[in-house]
Amino acid sequence: MKSFNWDAIQSTAQGEFTPLPAGPYVAKVLDAIDKPEKEYVEVIFDIAEGEHAGYYSDDWGKSHPYAHHFFMSYKDSALGMLKGTLDAFQKSNPGFDPFAAWDAGRLDMFRSRIIGVNLQEEEYRDSNDEIRTRLNVCARVDAQQVRDGKVKPRPKKSIGGGGGQRKGAPEHAPLDNSDLPWMK
């Protein structure tokens, strides 16, 4: 059995952790994995700068990459968004040509590169139909925009009440269908 310096270890209760606040961060790519059957590249990242740097470097983060990833879809319908993400990589990493790396199939060249991400809280229903909250990358931007405070946190994306209306979205008056011939 291994001995420890117990005075240097902070005690926590099982299951207790400090959640990462939503908002903009400079992120560092840990891995980029092509999923050709789904036509996207999954990018695993960690927080690179600031008080939360290395947030996902613990055992939990290493074993839960889905908690800190985003996708770069290369479906025809998503090529504009892919180009925007590659532009953000290029602006964030002077001297790096993400377009050439992409075209050469060199996803390994994205590792250790930085990019700005904006993490938004969003509600979802778990397998028990309970509403839970997670962080989701809602924007990928030039890292300098994050450093300069030009990227603002987005409000929480809520499931909301019936019809999927988001919390804070404007309510609309019910439609008056009385003048429609089939409604009489």
N, C-alpha and C positions, 0 to 999 in steps of 0.2 A: 504494500500500500504506500501511497505517496504522502509526504508531509507538506504542509502549507504554512505560510506566514499569515495566520488568521487575522492579525491586526491590520494587514494591508487589504483585506477583502471586506467589501460592504455587504451586509446581510440584506437579503430580499426574501419576500414571501414567495412561495411557489406560484407561478403564473403572473407575478407582478412585473410590470415593465413600464417604462416611460414611452408613450407613443410619440412618434415623430409628428410634429405639427404640420398641417397643410401649408403650402406656400411654395415659393420659388427656391430652387437650390442649384448649385453647380454640382453636377454629377460626373462620376468617372465610370467608364465602361469597364466591366469586369469580364464580360464575355458577349459574343455575338454568334448566335446559332441559327443556321439556315433551316427552315422547315419547308422544303420544296412542295410537299403535298398540300400545304396550306398557303403557299405563296407569301411567306413573310419571314423576316429575320427577327428572332427574339433577342432583345438586348437586355442583359442583366447589368445593373448599375449599383453603385454605392454613392453616398454623399461624399463629395471630394473636399469641400471647404466649409469653414465656419464652425460653429459650436457643435454641430451634429455630424462632422466629418467622421467617416468610418462607422456610421450608425448600423449598417448591415453586416459588419465584419465579424460579429459574434457567431456562435454556433447556430443560433436560431436563424439568423440571416442567411448563413451558408446553406442551411437545409430547407429554406423557404424562398427560393429565387422568384417565385410568382408574386411575392410581396413587393418586389423592387425590380420591375421590368417594364419594358414597353415594346411595341411591335413596329417594325418597318415593313409594311405591306408592299409587295411589288405586283399586286394585281393591277390590271390596266386602269381600273377605276380609281386607284389610289396613287398613281404615279406622281401627281402634283404634290401630295403630302410627303411622299418619299423624297422628292427633290427638295422640299422645304426643310426636311430633317437633315439631309446631306449638306444643304447650305449652312444650317446651324452648326454642324460639325466643322465645316470649313472655316467659318468665322471664329469659332471657339479655339481652333488649333492651327495657328498660322504655320504655313509650310506643308500642311497635310492636305492631300487631294482625295477626299472621300469618294469622289466620282470615279477616279482611276482605280482606287482600292476596290470599289464595288464591282466595276466592270471586269477587273482581274479575278474576281472571286476571292479576294484576300480579306475576309472578315476578321482575321487575326490582327490586321492593321488598325482596327477600331478599338482593340483592347488598350486600356490606359488613356484613351482620349477623353476629353471632357466635353460636356454639352450642358446647356441650361435646361432644367425641367421645372415644370410647375405642377405640384402635386395638389390634387383637389380631393376633398372628402366626398365620398358618394355612398349612398345607401344601397343595399342589395338584400335579397332574401336568401337565407342560407337553406340547407337541405331540410331543415325543420320548419321552413316557412317563417322564420323569425327575421326581423329586420336588423341588419348589422351594418357597420360602417367600415369602409376601407379607404386607402389612399389610391388614387389612380393618376397616372401622368396625363394631364389634359393639354399640355403644350410642351413642345421642344423648341428651344430658342438659343440664340447666341449667349454663351456663358457671361459675356461682358454686360449684357442687358440685366442679368440677375445681379451681378456685382454692383451695377449702377442704380439698382432699385427701380428699374423701369418695368419690371414684371410684378404684377400685383396678384395676391392670392385671390382665387375665385371662391364664390360662396358655395357652401355645401350643396351637392346635388342630391335632392331628396326624392324618395319614391312618391311620397305625398298620398293624398286621398284618392278616391275613385277616379278612373280615367287616366291615371298616370300623371296627373298635374303635379308639377314641382312646387315645393314650398316656396313662397315668395313670388310665384308667377302670377300675373294678373288674372283675376277671375273674369269670366265672360258671362254676360246675361244669357239666359236660356234662349234658344232660337224660337221664334214665333213661326210655326209651320201652318197656321190656320189658312193662309192664302194659297196653299198648295192643293191642287185638285184632288190628289189621292189621299190627302189628310182629312178630307171633309166627310 
